[in-house]
């Protein structure tokens, strides 16, 4: 079978399964991850999925997801976040990172720093999954809903910082857990030069915004080649250093485009970027993530998935209860803890990045991916049950800070 026929078949499967997943409030794109898990169990198309062309398309999906993370980083919203949300966000995320780090260190026997890095990347929040659920119960404009979404917005900053931390750490961690640093000293000038080039281009392009705003584009489509040129330019600079700087390049490219384009073009361009990311390259990336999962390991050690779920969810609920019970009340703070346990693309991208660079072994990688999928099913169902049962009714919007 050719790659084109294979892609045609998987996109059709993702479309059909995606419709079913949406009915249970799970993002349709996770149909690609579920299909990947199926192929991990039995893959008659291994010749295609092992090819460099397929891996290149999957890597583009990862880079576009990082680009979108940078593009959606809303500094004006972040500046408006109050002290309570910042304090709550820090406390909840880092409590899970601490407890998760302890779990990874003592159960999976990873070094302390690697354990903390993996746990922190897994503690991020996917607020995009929450919006439809909160909207269904008319909680978006309530104090509880705004607190959850506010922490999700603040979490965007944490996500960017975690990505940067991973990129900076990878040269010292790549090659396998516990192995000594094998960094080529001759590569350091190239790395430094690439970093300097990325930041110079970022600052320079943002400063050009007043001039680019004067250009009159007849159609939004005319802006897209400019966006792609920035994306691939930054990606190319990062790849030239032969380390994970391409990851940072994709992220910076998204931030630059958001702060470089005229304001009136951003909304329409965002739809195009999301279409390319989630509609084309993203599903191939999620399929790749699923294929690399060790299904036999998950079947042999299901208790490990349960352990990760219990620790992660307990940390979120405990943190939310401790920080939010006085502001929101006991039951709403528990609801907040459950809701903030949703993971989306960022944590999966970071986990995949660590796995591909030899920092994480396949067993832990598989457990984290398996628990991520479990969260996707558990949390929407749990919220849909508890919100009506506890009568978390819509109320007047009041700032929770």
C-alpha positions as a Markdown table, in Angstrom:
| # | Residue | x | y | z |
|---|---|---|---|---|
| 1 | Unk | 0.0 | 0.0 | 0.0 |
| 2 | Unk | 1.2 | 3.5 | -0.8 |
| 3 | Unk | 1.5 | 6.3 | 1.8 |
| 4 | Unk | -1.2 | 8.3 | 0.0 |
| 5 | Unk | -3.8 | 5.4 | 0.3 |
| 6 | Unk | -2.7 | 4.8 | 3.9 |
| 7 | Unk | -3.3 | 8.5 | 4.8 |
| 8 | Unk | -6.7 | 8.5 | 3.0 |
| 9 | Unk | -7.8 | 5.5 | 5.1 |
| 10 | Unk | -6.6 | 6.8 | 8.4 |
| 11 | Unk | -8.2 | 10.2 | 7.9 |
| 12 | Unk | -11.5 | 8.6 | 7.1 |
| 13 | Unk | -11.2 | 6.4 | 10.2 |
| 14 | Unk | -10.4 | 9.5 | 12.3 |
| 15 | Unk | -13.3 | 11.3 | 10.9 |
| 16 | Unk | -15.8 | 8.5 | 11.7 |
| 17 | Unk | -14.4 | 7.7 | 15.2 |
| 18 | Unk | -14.0 | 11.5 | 15.9 |
| 19 | Unk | -17.8 | 12.0 | 15.5 |
| 20 | Unk | -18.4 | 9.3 | 18.1 |
| 21 | Unk | -15.8 | 10.8 | 20.5 |
| 22 | Unk | -17.3 | 14.3 | 20.3 |
| 23 | Unk | -20.6 | 12.9 | 21.5 |
| 24 | Unk | -18.9 | 11.9 | 24.8 |
| 25 | Unk | -17.1 | 15.3 | 25.0 |
| 26 | Unk | -13.7 | 14.0 | 23.9 |
| 27 | Unk | -11.8 | 16.0 | 21.2 |
| 28 | Unk | -12.1 | 14.2 | 17.9 |
| 29 | Unk | -8.4 | 14.4 | 17.2 |
| 30 | Unk | -7.8 | 11.8 | 19.9 |
| 31 | Unk | -9.3 | 9.3 | 17.4 |
| 32 | Unk | -5.9 | 9.4 | 15.8 |
| 33 | Unk | -4.2 | 8.5 | 19.1 |
| 34 | Unk | -6.7 | 5.6 | 19.6 |
| 35 | Unk | -6.0 | 4.4 | 16.1 |
| 36 | Unk | -2.3 | 4.6 | 16.8 |
| 37 | Unk | -2.7 | 2.4 | 19.9 |
| 38 | Unk | -4.5 | -0.2 | 17.7 |
| 39 | Unk | -1.7 | -0.2 | 15.3 |
| 40 | Unk | 0.8 | -0.5 | 18.1 |
| 41 | Unk | -0.9 | -3.8 | 19.0 |
| 42 | Unk | -1.0 | -5.1 | 15.4 |
| 43 | Unk | 0.5 | -3.0 | 12.6 |
| 44 | Unk | 0.2 | -4.4 | 9.1 |
| 45 | Unk | 1.4 | -1.0 | 7.8 |
| 46 | Unk | 4.8 | -0.9 | 9.6 |
| 47 | Unk | 6.7 | -0.4 | 6.4 |
| 48 | Unk | 4.8 | 2.9 | 5.9 |
| 49 | Unk | 4.8 | 4.1 | 9.5 |
| 50 | Unk | 8.5 | 3.3 | 9.9 |
| 51 | Unk | 9.4 | 5.3 | 6.8 |
| 52 | Unk | 11.2 | 8.6 | 7.0 |
| 53 | Unk | 8.4 | 10.4 | 5.0 |
| 54 | Unk | 5.8 | 9.4 | 7.6 |
| 55 | Unk | 8.0 | 10.4 | 10.5 |
| 56 | Unk | 8.7 | 13.7 | 8.8 |
| 57 | Unk | 5.0 | 14.5 | 8.5 |
| 58 | Unk | 4.5 | 13.4 | 12.1 |
| 59 | Unk | 7.3 | 15.7 | 13.2 |
| 60 | Unk | 5.7 | 18.6 | 11.3 |
| 61 | Unk | 2.6 | 17.9 | 13.3 |
| 62 | Unk | 4.5 | 18.2 | 16.5 |
| 63 | Unk | 6.1 | 21.5 | 15.3 |
| 64 | Unk | 2.8 | 22.9 | 14.2 |
| 65 | Unk | 1.3 | 22.1 | 17.6 |
| 66 | Unk | 4.1 | 24.0 | 19.3 |
| 67 | Unk | 3.7 | 26.8 | 16.8 |
| 68 | Unk | 0.0 | 27.0 | 17.8 |
| 69 | Unk | 0.9 | 27.0 | 21.5 |
| 70 | Unk | 3.0 | 30.0 | 20.9 |
| 71 | Unk | 0.4 | 31.7 | 18.7 |
| 72 | Unk | -2.3 | 31.3 | 21.3 |
| 73 | Unk | -0.2 | 32.7 | 24.1 |
| 74 | Unk | -2.3 | 35.8 | 25.0 |
| 75 | Unk | -0.2 | 38.3 | 26.9 |
| 76 | Unk | -3.0 | 40.8 | 27.3 |
| 77 | Unk | -5.2 | 38.1 | 29.0 |
| 78 | Unk | -2.3 | 37.0 | 31.1 |
| 79 | Unk | -1.6 | 40.5 | 32.4 |
| 80 | Unk | -5.3 | 40.7 | 33.6 |
| 81 | Unk | -5.0 | 37.5 | 35.7 |
| 82 | Unk | -5.4 | 38.2 | 39.3 |
| 83 | Unk | -3.3 | 37.2 | 42.3 |
| 84 | Unk | -5.6 | 34.3 | 43.4 |
| 85 | Unk | -5.4 | 32.6 | 40.0 |
| 86 | Unk | -1.6 | 32.9 | 39.8 |
| 87 | Unk | -1.2 | 31.6 | 43.3 |
| 88 | Unk | -3.7 | 28.8 | 42.7 |
| 89 | Unk | -2.1 | 27.9 | 39.3 |
| 90 | Unk | 1.4 | 27.7 | 40.8 |
| 91 | Unk | 0.2 | 25.7 | 43.8 |
| 92 | Unk | -1.9 | 23.1 | 42.0 |
| 93 | Unk | 0.5 | 22.5 | 39.1 |
| 94 | Unk | 3.6 | 22.3 | 41.2 |
| 95 | Unk | 2.0 | 20.1 | 43.9 |
| 96 | Unk | 1.2 | 17.6 | 41.1 |
| 97 | Unk | 4.7 | 18.0 | 39.8 |
| 98 | Unk | 6.2 | 17.2 | 43.2 |
| 99 | Unk | 4.0 | 14.2 | 43.9 |
| 100 | Unk | 4.4 | 13.0 | 40.3 |
| 101 | Unk | 8.2 | 13.4 | 40.5 |
| 102 | Unk | 8.3 | 11.3 | 43.7 |
| 103 | Unk | 6.2 | 8.6 | 41.9 |
| 104 | Unk | 8.5 | 8.5 | 38.9 |
| 105 | Unk | 11.7 | 8.5 | 40.9 |
| 106 | Unk | 10.7 | 5.7 | 43.3 |
| 107 | Unk | 8.6 | 3.6 | 41.1 |
| 108 | Unk | 10.3 | 4.0 | 37.7 |
| 109 | Unk | 13.8 | 4.7 | 39.1 |
| 110 | Unk | 14.6 | 7.9 | 37.1 |
| 111 | Unk | 17.0 | 10.5 | 38.4 |
| 112 | Unk | 15.5 | 13.3 | 40.5 |
| 113 | Unk | 15.8 | 16.1 | 37.8 |
| 114 | Unk | 14.4 | 13.9 | 35.0 |
| 115 | Unk | 11.6 | 12.7 | 37.3 |
| 116 | Unk | 10.7 | 16.4 | 38.1 |
| 117 | Unk | 10.9 | 17.4 | 34.4 |
| 118 | Unk | 8.6 | 14.6 | 33.3 |
| 119 | Unk | 6.1 | 15.2 | 36.1 |
| 120 | Unk | 6.0 | 18.9 | 35.4 |
| 121 | Unk | 5.3 | 18.4 | 31.7 |
| 122 | Unk | 2.5 | 16.0 | 32.6 |
| 123 | Unk | 1.0 | 18.4 | 35.1 |
| 124 | Unk | -0.1 | 21.0 | 32.5 |
| 125 | Unk | -3.8 | 21.7 | 31.8 |
| 126 | Unk | -5.7 | 21.3 | 28.5 |
| 127 | Unk | -8.4 | 24.0 | 29.0 |
| 128 | Unk | -9.6 | 23.6 | 25.4 |
| 129 | Unk | -11.3 | 20.3 | 26.4 |
| 130 | Unk | -13.0 | 22.0 | 29.3 |
| 131 | Unk | -14.8 | 24.9 | 27.5 |
| 132 | Unk | -17.5 | 22.7 | 25.9 |
| 133 | Unk | -18.2 | 21.0 | 29.3 |
| 134 | Unk | -18.4 | 24.3 | 31.2 |
| 135 | Unk | -20.5 | 25.8 | 28.5 |
| 136 | Unk | -23.0 | 22.9 | 28.5 |
| 137 | Unk | -23.6 | 23.5 | 32.3 |
| 138 | Unk | -23.5 | 27.3 | 31.8 |
| 139 | Unk | -20.6 | 27.7 | 34.1 |
| 140 | Unk | -18.2 | 29.6 | 31.9 |
| 141 | Unk | -19.3 | 33.0 | 33.2 |
| 142 | Unk | -19.5 | 31.9 | 36.9 |
| 143 | Unk | -16.8 | 32.4 | 39.5 |
| 144 | Unk | -15.9 | 28.7 | 39.3 |
| 145 | Unk | -15.8 | 28.6 | 35.5 |
| 146 | Unk | -13.7 | 31.8 | 35.3 |
| 147 | Unk | -11.3 | 30.5 | 37.9 |
| 148 | Unk | -10.8 | 27.2 | 36.0 |
| 149 | Unk | -10.3 | 29.0 | 32.7 |
| 150 | Unk | -8.0 | 31.6 | 34.3 |
| 151 | Unk | -5.8 | 28.9 | 35.7 |
| 152 | Unk | -5.8 | 27.3 | 32.2 |
| 153 | Unk | -4.7 | 30.6 | 30.7 |
| 154 | Unk | -2.0 | 31.0 | 33.3 |
| 155 | Unk | -1.0 | 27.4 | 32.6 |
| 156 | Unk | -0.1 | 28.5 | 29.0 |
| 157 | Unk | 2.9 | 30.4 | 30.5 |
| 158 | Unk | 3.9 | 27.3 | 32.5 |
| 159 | Unk | 3.7 | 25.2 | 29.3 |
| 160 | Unk | 6.0 | 27.6 | 27.4 |
| 161 | Unk | 8.5 | 27.6 | 30.3 |
| 162 | Unk | 8.4 | 23.8 | 30.5 |
| 163 | Unk | 9.1 | 23.5 | 26.7 |
| 164 | Unk | 12.0 | 25.9 | 27.1 |
| 165 | Unk | 13.3 | 24.0 | 30.1 |
| 166 | Unk | 13.1 | 20.7 | 28.2 |
| 167 | Unk | 14.9 | 22.2 | 25.1 |
| 168 | Unk | 17.7 | 23.6 | 27.3 |
| 169 | Unk | 18.0 | 20.3 | 29.3 |
| 170 | Unk | 17.9 | 17.9 | 26.3 |
| 171 | Unk | 21.6 | 18.2 | 25.3 |
| 172 | Unk | 22.6 | 17.2 | 28.8 |
| 173 | Unk | 20.0 | 14.4 | 29.1 |
| 174 | Unk | 19.9 | 12.8 | 25.6 |
| 175 | Unk | 21.2 | 9.3 | 25.1 |
| 176 | Unk | 19.4 | 7.5 | 27.8 |
| 177 | Unk | 18.4 | 7.8 | 31.4 |
| 178 | Unk | 21.4 | 8.0 | 33.8 |
| 179 | Unk | 24.0 | 8.1 | 31.1 |
| 180 | Unk | 26.8 | 10.6 | 31.1 |
| 181 | Unk | 26.7 | 13.7 | 29.0 |
| 182 | Unk | 27.9 | 13.0 | 25.5 |
| 183 | Unk | 27.8 | 16.6 | 24.2 |
| 184 | Unk | 30.1 | 17.4 | 21.3 |
| 185 | Unk | 31.9 | 20.6 | 22.4 |
| 186 | Unk | 32.4 | 21.5 | 18.8 |
| 187 | Unk | 28.6 | 21.8 | 18.5 |
| 188 | Unk | 28.4 | 24.5 | 21.2 |
| 189 | Unk | 29.2 | 27.5 | 18.9 |
| 190 | Unk | 26.4 | 26.3 | 16.5 |
| 191 | Unk | 24.0 | 25.9 | 19.3 |
| 192 | Unk | 24.7 | 29.4 | 20.7 |
| 193 | Unk | 24.6 | 30.9 | 17.2 |
| 194 | Unk | 21.3 | 29.3 | 16.5 |
| 195 | Unk | 19.9 | 30.6 | 19.9 |
| 196 | Unk | 21.1 | 34.1 | 19.2 |
| 197 | Unk | 19.7 | 34.0 | 15.7 |
| 198 | Unk | 16.3 | 32.8 | 16.9 |
| 199 | Unk | 16.0 | 35.6 | 19.5 |
| 200 | Unk | 17.3 | 38.3 | 17.2 |
| 201 | Unk | 14.8 | 37.4 | 14.5 |
| 202 | Unk | 12.0 | 37.2 | 17.1 |
| 203 | Unk | 12.7 | 40.7 | 18.4 |
| 204 | Unk | 13.4 | 42.1 | 15.0 |
| 205 | Unk | 10.2 | 40.9 | 13.4 |
| 206 | Unk | 8.0 | 42.0 | 16.4 |
| 207 | Unk | 9.6 | 45.5 | 16.0 |
| 208 | Unk | 8.6 | 45.5 | 12.4 |
| 209 | Unk | 4.9 | 45.3 | 13.2 |
| 210 | Unk | 4.1 | 49.0 | 12.7 |
| 211 | Unk | 5.5 | 48.8 | 9.1 |
| 212 | Unk | 3.9 | 45.5 | 8.2 |
| 213 | Unk | 0.5 | 46.9 | 9.5 |
| 214 | Unk | 0.6 | 49.4 | 6.6 |
| 215 | Unk | 0.7 | 46.7 | 4.0 |
| 216 | Unk | -2.8 | 46.1 | 2.6 |
| 217 | Unk | -3.5 | 42.4 | 2.0 |
| 218 | Unk | -6.4 | 41.9 | -0.3 |
| 219 | Unk | -7.2 | 38.4 | 1.1 |
| 220 | Unk | -6.4 | 36.6 | 4.3 |
| 221 | Unk | -5.0 | 33.8 | 2.2 |
| 222 | Unk | -2.2 | 36.1 | 1.1 |
| 223 | Unk | -0.9 | 36.3 | 4.7 |
| 224 | Unk | -0.5 | 32.6 | 5.1 |
| 225 | Unk | 2.6 | 32.2 | 2.9 |
| 226 | Unk | 4.3 | 34.8 | 5.1 |
| 227 | Unk | 3.3 | 32.8 | 8.2 |
| 228 | Unk | 4.7 | 29.6 | 6.7 |
| 229 | Unk | 8.0 | 31.4 | 5.8 |
| 230 | Unk | 8.4 | 32.5 | 9.4 |
| 231 | Unk | 7.6 | 29.1 | 10.7 |
| 232 | Unk | 10.0 | 27.2 | 8.4 |
| 233 | Unk | 12.7 | 29.8 | 8.8 |
| 234 | Unk | 12.7 | 29.5 | 12.6 |
| 235 | Unk | 12.4 | 25.7 | 12.3 |
| 236 | Unk | 15.4 | 25.6 | 9.9 |
| 237 | Unk | 17.5 | 27.7 | 12.3 |
| 238 | Unk | 16.7 | 25.3 | 15.1 |
| 239 | Unk | 17.3 | 22.1 | 13.1 |
| 240 | Unk | 20.7 | 23.5 | 12.0 |
| 241 | Unk | 22.0 | 23.1 | 15.5 |
| 242 | Unk | 21.1 | 19.3 | 15.3 |
| 243 | Unk | 19.3 | 19.3 | 18.7 |
| 244 | Unk | 15.8 | 20.1 | 19.9 |
| 245 | Unk | 16.2 | 23.8 | 19.1 |
| 246 | Unk | 13.7 | 23.2 | 16.3 |
| 247 | Unk | 11.1 | 22.8 | 19.1 |
| 248 | Unk | 12.0 | 26.2 | 20.5 |
| 249 | Unk | 12.0 | 27.6 | 17.0 |
| 250 | Unk | 8.5 | 26.5 | 16.3 |
| 251 | Unk | 7.3 | 27.9 | 19.6 |
| 252 | Unk | 9.0 | 31.3 | 19.1 |
| 253 | Unk | 7.6 | 31.4 | 15.5 |
| 254 | Unk | 4.1 | 31.2 | 16.9 |
| 255 | Unk | 4.7 | 34.0 | 19.4 |
| 256 | Unk | 6.3 | 36.1 | 16.7 |
| 257 | Unk | 3.5 | 35.7 | 14.2 |
| 258 | Unk | 0.9 | 36.6 | 16.9 |
| 259 | Unk | 2.7 | 39.8 | 17.8 |
| 260 | Unk | 3.9 | 40.6 | 14.2 |
| 261 | Unk | 0.7 | 40.5 | 12.2 |
| 262 | Unk | -1.9 | 43.3 | 12.1 |
| 263 | Unk | -4.6 | 42.8 | 14.7 |
| 264 | Unk | -7.4 | 42.6 | 12.2 |
| 265 | Unk | -5.8 | 39.6 | 10.4 |
| 266 | Unk | -5.1 | 37.5 | 13.5 |
| 267 | Unk | -8.6 | 36.1 | 14.0 |
| 268 | Unk | -9.0 | 34.8 | 10.4 |
| 269 | Unk | -5.4 | 33.6 | 10.3 |
| 270 | Unk | -5.9 | 31.6 | 13.5 |
| 271 | Unk | -8.6 | 29.6 | 11.9 |
| 272 | Unk | -6.3 | 28.7 | 9.1 |
| 273 | Unk | -3.5 | 27.7 | 11.4 |
| 274 | Unk | -5.8 | 25.5 | 13.4 |
| 275 | Unk | -7.1 | 23.9 | 10.3 |
| 276 | Unk | -3.6 | 23.0 | 9.1 |
| 277 | Unk | -2.5 | 21.9 | 12.6 |
| 278 | Unk | -5.5 | 19.9 | 13.8 |
| 279 | Unk | -6.9 | 18.9 | 10.4 |
| 280 | Unk | -3.7 | 17.8 | 8.5 |
| 281 | Unk | -0.5 | 17.3 | 10.5 |
| 282 | Unk | -1.8 | 17.0 | 14.0 |
| 283 | Unk | -3.6 | 13.7 | 13.4 |
| 284 | Unk | -0.5 | 12.2 | 11.9 |
| 285 | Unk | 1.5 | 13.2 | 15.0 |
| 286 | Unk | -1.0 | 11.7 | 17.4 |
| 287 | Unk | -1.1 | 8.5 | 15.3 |
| 288 | Unk | 2.7 | 8.4 | 15.6 |
| 289 | Unk | 2.5 | 8.9 | 19.4 |
| 290 | Unk | 0.1 | 5.9 | 19.6 |
| 291 | Unk | 2.1 | 3.6 | 17.4 |
| 292 | Unk | 5.2 | 4.0 | 19.6 |
| 293 | Unk | 3.2 | 2.9 | 22.7 |
| 294 | Unk | 4.1 | -0.5 | 24.1 |
| 295 | Unk | 0.6 | -2.2 | 24.4 |
| 296 | Unk | 2.1 | -5.4 | 25.9 |
| 297 | Unk | 3.7 | -3.4 | 28.7 |
| 298 | Unk | 0.3 | -1.7 | 29.5 |
| 299 | Unk | -1.4 | -5.1 | 29.5 |
| 300 | Unk | 1.2 | -6.6 | 31.8 |
| 301 | Unk | 1.3 | -3.7 | 34.2 |
| 302 | Unk | -2.1 | -2.0 | 34.3 |
| 303 | Unk | -1.6 | -1.1 | 37.9 |
| 304 | Unk | 1.0 | 1.4 | 36.8 |
| 305 | Unk | -1.6 | 3.3 | 34.8 |
| 306 | Unk | -4.0 | 3.2 | 37.7 |
| 307 | Unk | -1.2 | 4.5 | 40.0 |
| 308 | Unk | -0.4 | 7.4 | 37.8 |
| 309 | Unk | -4.1 | 8.3 | 37.5 |
| 310 | Unk | -4.6 | 8.2 | 41.2 |
| 311 | Unk | -1.5 | 10.2 | 42.1 |
| 312 | Unk | -2.1 | 12.8 | 39.4 |
| 313 | Unk | -5.8 | 13.2 | 40.1 |
| 314 | Unk | -5.3 | 13.2 | 43.9 |
| 315 | Unk | -2.7 | 16.0 | 43.6 |
| 316 | Unk | -5.0 | 18.1 | 41.4 |
| 317 | Unk | -8.0 | 17.7 | 43.7 |
| 318 | Unk | -6.0 | 18.1 | 46.9 |
| 319 | Unk | -4.3 | 21.3 | 45.6 |
| 320 | Unk | -7.5 | 22.7 | 44.4 |
| 321 | Unk | -9.2 | 22.0 | 47.7 |
| 322 | Unk | -6.4 | 23.5 | 49.8 |
| 323 | Unk | -6.2 | 26.7 | 47.7 |
| 324 | Unk | -9.8 | 27.1 | 46.7 |
| 325 | Unk | -12.1 | 26.0 | 49.5 |
| 326 | Unk | -12.3 | 29.4 | 51.1 |
| 327 | Unk | -12.8 | 31.3 | 47.8 |
| 328 | Unk | -15.1 | 28.8 | 46.1 |
| 329 | Unk | -16.4 | 26.4 | 48.7 |
| 330 | Unk | -15.6 | 22.7 | 49.2 |
| 331 | Unk | -17.6 | 21.1 | 46.3 |
| 332 | Unk | -16.7 | 23.7 | 43.7 |
| 333 | Unk | -13.0 | 23.4 | 44.6 |
| 334 | Unk | -13.2 | 19.7 | 44.1 |
| 335 | Unk | -14.9 | 20.2 | 40.8 |
| 336 | Unk | -12.1 | 22.6 | 39.8 |
| 337 | Unk | -9.5 | 19.9 | 40.8 |
| 338 | Unk | -11.2 | 17.3 | 38.6 |
| 339 | Unk | -11.5 | 19.7 | 35.7 |
| 340 | Unk | -7.9 | 20.8 | 35.8 |
| 341 | Unk | -6.8 | 17.2 | 35.4 |
| 342 | Unk | -7.6 | 17.3 | 31.6 |
| 343 | Unk | -4.5 | 17.0 | 29.4 |
| 344 | Unk | -4.3 | 18.1 | 25.8 |
| 345 | Unk | -1.6 | 18.4 | 23.1 |
| 346 | Unk | 1.2 | 20.2 | 25.1 |
| 347 | Unk | 1.9 | 17.4 | 27.6 |
| 348 | Unk | 1.8 | 14.8 | 24.8 |
| 349 | Unk | 4.2 | 16.8 | 22.7 |
| 350 | Unk | 6.7 | 17.2 | 25.6 |
| 351 | Unk | 6.4 | 13.5 | 26.5 |
| 352 | Unk | 7.0 | 12.5 | 22.9 |
| 353 | Unk | 10.0 | 14.9 | 22.7 |
| 354 | Unk | 11.6 | 13.4 | 25.8 |
| 355 | Unk | 11.0 | 9.9 | 24.5 |
| 356 | Unk | 12.4 | 10.5 | 21.0 |
| 357 | Unk | 15.6 | 12.0 | 22.6 |
| 358 | Unk | 16.2 | 9.0 | 24.8 |
| 359 | Unk | 15.4 | 10.7 | 28.1 |
| 360 | Unk | 12.3 | 8.5 | 28.8 |
| 361 | Unk | 12.1 | 4.8 | 28.3 |
| 362 | Unk | 9.3 | 3.1 | 26.4 |
| 363 | Unk | 7.6 | 1.7 | 29.6 |
| 364 | Unk | 7.1 | 5.1 | 31.3 |
| 365 | Unk | 6.2 | 6.7 | 27.9 |
| 366 | Unk | 3.5 | 4.1 | 27.4 |
| 367 | Unk | 2.1 | 4.5 | 30.9 |
| 368 | Unk | 1.8 | 8.3 | 30.5 |
| 369 | Unk | 0.1 | 8.0 | 27.1 |
| 370 | Unk | -2.2 | 5.3 | 28.4 |
| 371 | Unk | -3.2 | 7.4 | 31.5 |
| 372 | Unk | -3.6 | 10.5 | 29.2 |
| 373 | Unk | -6.2 | 8.6 | 27.2 |
| 374 | Unk | -7.9 | 7.4 | 30.4 |
| 375 | Unk | -8.2 | 11.0 | 31.6 |
| 376 | Unk | -9.9 | 11.9 | 28.4 |
| 377 | Unk | -12.7 | 9.5 | 29.1 |
| 378 | Unk | -12.9 | 9.7 | 32.9 |
| 379 | Unk | -12.9 | 13.5 | 33.5 |
| 380 | Unk | -15.8 | 14.5 | 31.1 |
| 381 | Unk | -18.0 | 11.7 | 32.5 |
| 382 | Unk | -17.1 | 12.5 | 36.1 |
| 383 | Unk | -17.9 | 16.2 | 35.6 |
| 384 | Unk | -21.1 | 15.5 | 33.8 |
| 385 | Unk | -22.2 | 13.3 | 36.8 |
| 386 | Unk | -21.0 | 15.5 | 39.7 |
| 387 | Unk | -22.0 | 19.0 | 38.5 |
| 388 | Unk | -25.7 | 18.2 | 38.4 |
| 389 | Unk | -25.5 | 15.9 | 41.5 |
| 390 | Unk | -23.9 | 18.6 | 43.6 |
| 391 | Unk | -26.1 | 21.3 | 42.1 |
| 392 | Unk | -23.2 | 23.5 | 41.0 |
| 393 | Unk | -25.6 | 25.9 | 39.5 |
| 394 | Unk | -24.7 | 29.0 | 37.4 |
| 395 | Unk | -24.5 | 32.2 | 39.4 |
| 396 | Unk | -23.5 | 35.8 | 39.0 |
| 397 | Unk | -20.0 | 36.4 | 37.6 |
| 398 | Unk | -17.7 | 37.7 | 40.3 |
| 399 | Unk | -13.9 | 38.0 | 40.0 |
| 400 | Unk | -12.2 | 35.2 | 42.0 |
| 401 | Unk | -9.2 | 37.3 | 42.9 |
